C-alpha cells in the first residue's frame, strides 16, 4: 500500500517531483506556499504581488526540482528563489532603488501584548526592510544579499544593522514610569 503524500518528507517529495510528480510537488506547494507569501509580504510586496511572485517561485522550483539536494530545507530553498524573483522585479522599478522616508506609524499590539512584526517592519525604509527580510526571513547571507541586490557588502551590513536596531527599539517592551511609557532596550 502506498504512503500518503502527507506522510512523506520534503526531500522525498522533491525527488518525486523532479521525476515529474505533479501531485508530489502540489503537496510541497500546499506545505510551504503561505510561508513563501508571508516572506514576500514582509519584504514589502502587496498581497497580489506576493501571490504572483510565489507562483513564479514555485514554477521555477518545479522546473529546477532536480537541483534540490536536501542540504537545507525545501522551504528555505524556495524562499530564496522567491526572494531573488522579488529583487529582480523591484530592480526594474527605478523608484524602488531610492530610499524613501517611511513615517513611523505606531505598531499594532494584540490582546496578549505581543507586537505585530509586520506592523513593526513598516518603520524601516524599503531597502532596510528588504535586507532584514532577506537575511532573517530567507536565510540569505550578507554576501548573497549584496550580490542579489547589486549593492556593496558594507551597505548591506549597514542596512541590516540599522533595520535591526530600529526593530529592537520598536519591539522593546514598554514600562510605565510615572504615567508615561518608557522603552526598555535589552
C-alpha positions as CSV (number, residue, x, y, z in Angstrom):
1,X,0.0,0.0,0.0
2,X,1.4,3.4,-0.9
3,X,2.1,6.0,1.7
4,X,0.1,9.2,1.8
5,X,1.7,12.4,0.4
6,X,1.3,14.0,3.8
7,X,3.5,11.2,5.3
8,X,6.4,11.8,3.0
9,X,9.4,14.1,3.8
10,X,10.0,17.2,1.7
11,X,13.2,15.6,0.2
12,X,11.3,12.6,-0.9
13,X,8.5,14.7,-2.4
14,X,11.1,16.9,-4.2
15,X,12.8,13.8,-5.7
16,X,9.4,12.5,-6.9
17,X,8.5,16.0,-8.3
18,X,11.9,16.1,-10.1
19,X,10.8,12.9,-11.9
20,X,7.6,14.6,-13.0
21,X,5.4,14.1,-10.0
22,X,2.9,16.9,-10.1
23,X,0.9,15.7,-7.1
24,X,4.0,15.5,-5.0
25,X,5.0,19.0,-6.0
26,X,1.5,20.1,-5.2
27,X,1.9,18.8,-1.7
28,X,5.1,20.9,-1.4
29,X,3.3,24.0,-2.5
30,X,0.5,23.3,0.0
31,X,3.0,22.9,2.8
32,X,5.1,25.9,2.1
33,X,3.1,28.4,0.0
34,X,1.9,30.5,2.9
35,X,5.4,30.8,4.3
36,X,6.7,32.0,0.9
37,X,3.9,34.5,0.5
38,X,4.5,35.7,4.1
39,X,8.2,36.3,3.4
40,X,7.3,38.3,0.3
41,X,4.8,40.4,2.3
42,X,7.5,41.1,4.9
43,X,9.8,42.1,2.2
44,X,7.3,44.7,1.1
45,X,5.1,43.0,-1.6
46,X,1.4,43.7,-1.7
47,X,-0.8,40.7,-1.3
48,X,-1.5,40.2,-5.0
49,X,2.2,40.8,-5.9
50,X,3.2,38.3,-3.2
51,X,0.8,35.7,-4.7
52,X,2.2,36.3,-8.2
53,X,5.8,36.1,-7.2
54,X,5.2,33.0,-5.0
55,X,3.5,31.3,-8.0
56,X,6.5,32.2,-10.2
57,X,8.9,30.9,-7.5
58,X,7.1,27.6,-7.3
59,X,7.0,27.2,-11.1
60,X,10.8,27.8,-11.1
61,X,11.2,25.4,-8.2
62,X,9.2,22.7,-10.1
63,X,11.4,23.2,-13.2
64,X,14.6,23.0,-11.1
65,X,13.4,20.5,-8.5
66,X,16.2,18.1,-9.5
67,X,18.7,20.7,-8.2
68,X,17.3,20.5,-4.6
69,X,19.6,18.2,-2.7
70,X,18.1,18.4,0.7
71,X,21.1,20.1,2.2
72,X,18.8,22.7,3.7
73,X,15.0,22.7,4.0
74,X,12.8,22.9,0.9
75,X,11.1,25.9,2.4
76,X,14.4,27.8,2.7
77,X,15.3,26.8,-0.9
78,X,12.0,28.0,-2.4
79,X,12.1,31.2,-0.2
80,X,15.5,32.1,-1.7
81,X,14.1,31.6,-5.2
82,X,11.1,33.9,-4.3
83,X,13.4,36.5,-2.7
84,X,15.6,36.7,-5.8
85,X,12.5,37.0,-8.1
86,X,11.2,39.8,-5.9
87,X,14.6,41.6,-6.0
88,X,14.6,41.3,-9.8
89,X,11.1,42.7,-10.1
90,X,12.0,45.6,-7.8
91,X,15.2,46.3,-9.6
92,X,13.2,47.1,-12.7
93,X,11.3,49.8,-10.7
94,X,13.8,52.7,-10.6
95,X,11.8,54.4,-7.8
96,X,12.5,51.5,-5.5
97,X,16.2,52.0,-5.6
98,X,15.8,55.4,-3.9
99,X,15.5,55.2,-0.2
100,X,12.3,56.8,0.8
101,X,11.3,58.2,4.1
102,X,8.8,56.0,5.9
103,X,6.6,57.5,8.5
104,X,6.9,55.8,11.9
105,X,3.4,54.5,12.5
106,X,2.6,53.1,15.9
107,X,2.7,49.3,15.7
108,X,-0.3,47.2,16.4
109,X,-0.3,45.4,19.7
110,X,-2.7,42.4,20.1
111,X,-4.7,41.5,23.2
112,X,-1.8,39.4,24.6
113,X,0.6,42.3,24.5
114,X,2.5,40.9,21.5
115,X,3.6,43.2,18.8
116,X,2.8,42.5,15.2
117,X,6.1,42.1,13.4
118,X,4.5,43.1,10.0
119,X,3.5,46.4,11.5
120,X,6.9,46.9,13.2
121,X,8.6,46.3,9.8
122,X,6.8,49.3,8.4
123,X,9.1,51.6,10.4
124,X,12.0,50.5,8.1
125,X,12.9,52.1,4.9
126,X,12.1,49.9,1.9
127,X,15.8,48.8,1.4
128,X,16.3,48.1,5.2
129,X,13.1,46.1,5.2
130,X,14.3,44.1,2.2
131,X,17.7,43.5,3.6
132,X,16.4,42.4,7.0
133,X,13.8,40.2,5.4
134,X,16.3,38.5,3.1
135,X,18.8,38.0,6.0
136,X,16.4,36.8,8.7
137,X,13.4,35.6,6.6
138,X,15.0,34.0,3.6
139,X,18.2,33.0,5.4
140,X,20.5,34.7,2.9
141,X,24.0,35.7,4.0
142,X,25.1,39.3,3.7
143,X,27.3,38.5,0.6
144,X,24.4,36.7,-1.0
145,X,22.2,39.7,-0.5
146,X,24.9,42.1,-1.8
147,X,25.2,40.0,-4.9
148,X,21.5,39.7,-5.5
149,X,20.8,43.4,-4.9
150,X,24.0,44.6,-6.6
151,X,25.0,46.6,-3.5
152,X,28.3,46.8,-1.7
153,X,28.7,44.4,1.1
154,X,29.2,47.2,3.7
155,X,26.0,48.9,2.6
156,X,24.0,45.6,3.0
157,X,25.5,45.2,6.5
158,X,24.6,48.8,7.4
159,X,21.0,48.3,6.2
160,X,20.6,45.1,8.2
161,X,22.1,46.6,11.4
162,X,20.2,49.8,11.1
163,X,17.0,47.9,10.4
164,X,17.5,45.5,13.3
165,X,18.3,48.5,15.6
166,X,15.0,50.1,14.6
167,X,13.1,46.9,15.1
168,X,14.7,46.4,18.6
169,X,13.7,49.9,19.6
170,X,10.2,49.4,18.3
171,X,9.6,46.0,19.7
172,X,11.2,46.6,23.1
173,X,8.8,46.1,26.0
174,X,7.5,49.2,27.5
175,X,7.5,50.0,31.2
176,X,5.2,52.6,32.6
177,X,7.0,55.1,34.7
178,X,5.2,57.9,36.5
179,X,2.4,58.0,33.9
180,X,4.5,57.8,30.7
181,X,5.6,54.8,28.7
182,X,9.4,54.2,28.5
183,X,11.0,51.8,26.1
184,X,13.3,49.2,27.7
185,X,16.2,48.1,25.5
186,X,17.7,44.7,26.4
